[in-house]
Amino acid sequence: MARHCIKCEVLLTDTNWYTPSRNNKDYKCKTCIRKKETKANKLQLYINGKYISRKDPLYNMFKPGNYKTLGDATFFNSKLSAIQEGYVYIISNRSWPHWVKIGMAIDAEDRLNSYQTSSPYRDYVLEHRVFSSDRRASEQEAHTKASAICIGRANEWFELSVREAITILDNLNEHGHSGTPTEADTHTEEDNIQGSLF
């Protein structure tokens, strides 16, 4: 006897009907089941890889989504996430010589302070920063340029010299870069070096 999907009335066949659904006499096609699952997934909340139940008080505090940390969930659900302006910065740590982090933040010094909490030596250094009217686009541009010349890469960390990284940031001509870089307070001589790799 021919069966039809109870949602869209398509004829159910071996190719569009899951075997477990057939065995349980669940008369829904694969497409309708996927639509329901997709809709349900849009309502799910994950923080740090952990599913947050709708009964959990955190669920009512944040929009559904997948956030790396509680801090990310807080940030993305605040008005701050809509701010485009900010800084693209370079952070280094003497524990990893020849590696620099190129990132973006509304406030580069505040971002540096968040890194310092993970180090008992407080040895992260804000090497350089430039203001951008679109920090996300400028960071992406910096990552693209750094990837082209670095020896190695691990997410936002690049194996290249501070001097090379500063040159990249100082040459971000798109996305509203101010043209006059704001220099970070640092004790290294490399911060004041100007040049061009491009």
C-alpha positions as CSV (number, residue, x, y, z in Angstrom):
1,M,0.0,0.0,0.0
2,A,1.4,3.4,-1.0
3,R,2.0,5.8,1.9
4,H,2.2,9.6,1.8
5,C,3.9,12.1,4.0
6,I,1.4,13.5,6.5
7,K,3.0,17.0,6.2
8,C,3.6,17.5,2.4
9,E,1.7,14.5,1.0
10,V,4.7,13.4,-1.2
11,L,4.7,9.6,-1.9
12,L,7.0,7.9,0.6
13,T,9.7,5.7,-1.0
14,D,13.0,4.0,0.1
15,T,14.9,7.1,-1.0
16,N,12.9,9.8,0.9
17,W,11.7,7.8,4.0
18,Y,14.1,6.9,6.8
19,T,14.0,3.3,7.8
20,P,13.5,4.0,11.5
21,S,10.5,6.2,10.6
22,R,9.1,3.4,8.4
23,N,9.5,0.8,11.2
24,N,7.8,3.2,13.7
25,K,5.0,4.0,11.2
26,D,6.0,7.7,11.3
27,Y,4.7,8.9,8.0
28,K,7.0,11.9,7.4
29,C,9.5,12.3,4.5
30,K,13.2,13.1,5.1
31,T,12.7,16.7,3.9
32,C,9.9,17.4,6.5
33,I,11.9,15.8,9.3
34,R,15.0,17.9,8.4
35,K,12.8,21.1,8.4
36,K,11.6,20.3,11.8
37,E,15.1,19.5,13.1
38,T,16.5,22.7,11.6
39,K,13.7,24.8,13.2
40,A,14.4,23.1,16.6
41,N,18.2,23.7,16.3
42,K,17.6,27.4,15.8
43,L,16.1,27.4,19.3
44,Q,18.9,25.6,21.0
45,L,21.6,27.3,23.1
46,Y,25.1,26.0,23.6
47,I,27.8,27.6,25.7
48,N,31.3,26.2,25.7
49,G,30.0,23.1,23.9
50,K,27.4,22.4,26.5
51,Y,23.7,22.2,25.7
52,I,21.7,24.7,27.8
53,S,18.2,23.4,28.5
54,R,15.2,25.7,28.1
55,K,14.6,25.1,31.8
56,D,18.0,26.5,32.7
57,P,17.9,30.2,33.8
58,L,20.7,31.0,31.3
59,Y,18.4,30.0,28.4
60,N,16.2,33.1,29.1
61,M,19.2,35.4,29.3
62,F,20.7,34.8,25.8
63,K,19.5,34.4,22.3
64,P,19.8,30.8,21.0
65,G,23.1,30.0,19.4
66,N,26.4,28.4,19.8
67,Y,28.9,30.5,21.9
68,K,32.4,29.5,22.9
69,T,32.3,31.1,26.4
70,L,29.8,32.7,28.7
71,G,31.6,36.0,27.9
72,D,31.0,35.5,24.2
73,A,27.3,34.9,24.9
74,T,27.1,38.1,27.0
75,F,28.9,40.2,24.4
76,F,26.9,38.9,21.3
77,N,23.7,39.6,23.2
78,S,24.6,43.1,24.1
79,K,24.6,46.4,22.1
80,L,28.4,46.3,22.0
81,S,28.4,43.6,19.3
82,A,26.8,46.0,16.9
83,I,29.7,48.5,17.2
84,Q,31.9,48.3,14.1
85,E,34.6,50.7,15.1
86,G,37.6,49.5,17.1
87,Y,41.2,48.4,16.9
88,V,43.1,45.8,15.1
89,Y,46.0,44.9,17.4
90,I,49.2,42.8,17.8
91,I,49.8,41.0,21.0
92,S,53.0,38.9,21.7
93,N,54.3,36.8,24.6
94,R,58.0,36.1,25.2
95,S,57.0,32.4,25.9
96,W,56.3,32.1,22.2
97,P,59.1,34.0,20.4
98,H,58.4,34.8,16.7
99,W,54.6,34.3,17.2
100,V,52.1,37.2,17.3
101,K,48.4,37.4,17.7
102,I,46.6,39.6,15.3
103,G,43.1,40.3,16.6
104,M,40.4,43.0,16.9
105,A,38.6,44.6,19.8
106,I,36.6,47.7,20.7
107,D,39.3,48.4,23.3
108,A,42.7,46.8,22.6
109,E,44.1,47.5,26.2
110,D,41.0,45.8,27.7
111,R,41.6,42.8,25.5
112,L,45.3,42.7,26.6
113,N,44.1,42.7,30.3
114,S,41.8,39.7,29.5
115,Y,44.9,37.8,28.3
116,Q,46.9,38.8,31.3
117,T,44.5,36.9,33.6
118,S,45.5,33.7,31.9
119,S,49.2,34.2,32.6
120,P,50.7,34.2,36.1
121,Y,53.6,36.3,34.8
122,R,51.4,39.0,33.1
123,D,53.8,38.8,30.2
124,Y,51.6,39.5,27.2
125,V,52.6,42.7,25.4
126,L,50.4,45.0,23.3
127,E,52.9,45.7,20.5
128,H,50.8,47.8,18.3
129,R,47.2,48.8,17.4
130,V,45.5,50.8,14.6
131,F,42.0,52.2,14.7
132,S,39.5,51.1,12.1
133,S,35.9,52.1,11.3
134,D,35.2,48.4,10.5
135,R,37.4,46.3,12.8
136,R,36.1,42.9,11.6
137,A,36.9,43.6,8.0
138,S,40.3,45.1,8.8
139,E,41.1,42.1,11.0
140,Q,40.2,39.8,8.1
141,E,42.4,41.8,5.8
142,A,45.3,41.6,8.3
143,H,44.9,37.9,8.6
144,T,44.9,37.4,4.8
145,K,48.1,39.5,4.5
146,A,49.8,37.7,7.5
147,S,48.9,34.3,6.1
148,A,50.6,35.1,2.9
149,I,54.0,35.7,4.6
150,C,53.9,33.8,7.8
151,I,55.9,30.6,8.5
152,G,53.1,29.0,10.5
153,R,49.6,29.8,11.7
154,A,47.3,28.7,14.6
155,N,44.0,30.5,14.4
156,E,44.8,34.2,15.1
157,W,48.4,33.5,16.0
158,F,51.0,33.9,13.3
159,E,54.6,32.9,13.2
160,L,56.2,36.2,12.0
161,S,58.1,39.0,13.5
162,V,56.6,41.9,15.3
163,R,58.1,44.2,12.7
164,E,56.3,42.3,9.9
165,A,53.0,42.4,11.8
166,I,53.3,46.1,12.4
167,T,54.0,46.7,8.7
168,I,50.8,44.7,7.9
169,L,48.7,46.8,10.3
170,D,50.2,50.1,9.1
171,N,49.2,49.2,5.6
172,L,45.5,48.4,6.1
173,N,44.3,51.1,3.7
174,E,40.8,49.8,3.4
175,H,37.8,49.7,5.8
176,G,38.4,53.1,7.3
177,H,41.9,52.8,8.6
178,S,42.8,56.2,9.9
179,G,46.2,56.4,8.2
180,T,47.9,57.5,11.4
181,P,48.4,54.4,13.5
182,T,48.0,54.7,17.3
183,E,51.1,53.2,18.8
184,A,50.9,50.9,21.8
185,D,52.8,51.7,24.9
186,T,55.6,49.2,24.7
187,H,59.3,48.9,25.5
188,T,60.4,47.4,22.2
189,E,62.0,49.4,19.5
190,E,60.2,47.4,16.8
191,D,56.9,49.3,17.5
192,N,58.2,52.5,15.8
193,I,59.5,50.8,12.7
194,Q,57.6,51.8,9.5
195,G,58.0,50.0,6.2
196,S,56.1,48.2,3.6
197,L,55.9,44.6,2.6
198,F,53.2,45.3,0.0
